[in-house]
């Protein structure tokens, strides 16, 4: 069992996130990178744009990570034993590119309520200040949701380029992770990340998010998998776990899931971004 310690839970409650949490070996993290680069080589553009979402539905490697017991133990410490896998996203920053993530709150546009959910950010490669690790505005989860400007910047890795302005950088903390470690963060904590200034890729695999079975989707439809416990609410559609890479049935399921996710992310927007 790898439940969070009392000190880790205190950090999460006080600051809105906890890190680092050891969940995968470096070898396991490297297997994820190999899977990404195999898909990129065999199916070019498959992971581009909205293709970065729901990769756990078409790959047994990512599916295995999403259902990893070490991760689920830590998640259970925060949201309880009835856990659904609601979605996944790849955040890849290549060297010499300008990709960044503006400061934002996950809860702003995703429509999951109540906030009994948590996002797991798993470092596939080392994440540090040089290659654009996340920065957390510690304690900001205790306040109401903030106003976000929508900039639709081509270099912003977020859907709408949603941005909380005037974040005091002196109050933010870098989330430095070794490959195989993860952070867990609250739906309302303000966070973002800068440019990759290294000579290697910075890769994060994000389960966005693990939700309690009591969490509903108020803006649209989500496709989920049961990870642990039971679901007495049945708010969501269920989708099967993949048995092999890029199975045609799984590709269809993933396409439907992404179409519904886009409706949620762009709810009320007159413009659609590349993610």
Helices and strands as residue ranges (DSSP letters): H 6-15, E 17-22, H 26-42, G 49-52, G 55-57, H 60-66, H 69-79, E 83-85, E 88-93, E 101-104, H 107-110, E 112-113, E 117-123, E 134-137, G 140-142, E 149-150, E 162-163, G 169-171, E 172-174, E 181-186, E 191-193, E 202-212, E 216-217, E 223-228, E 237-238, H 248-265
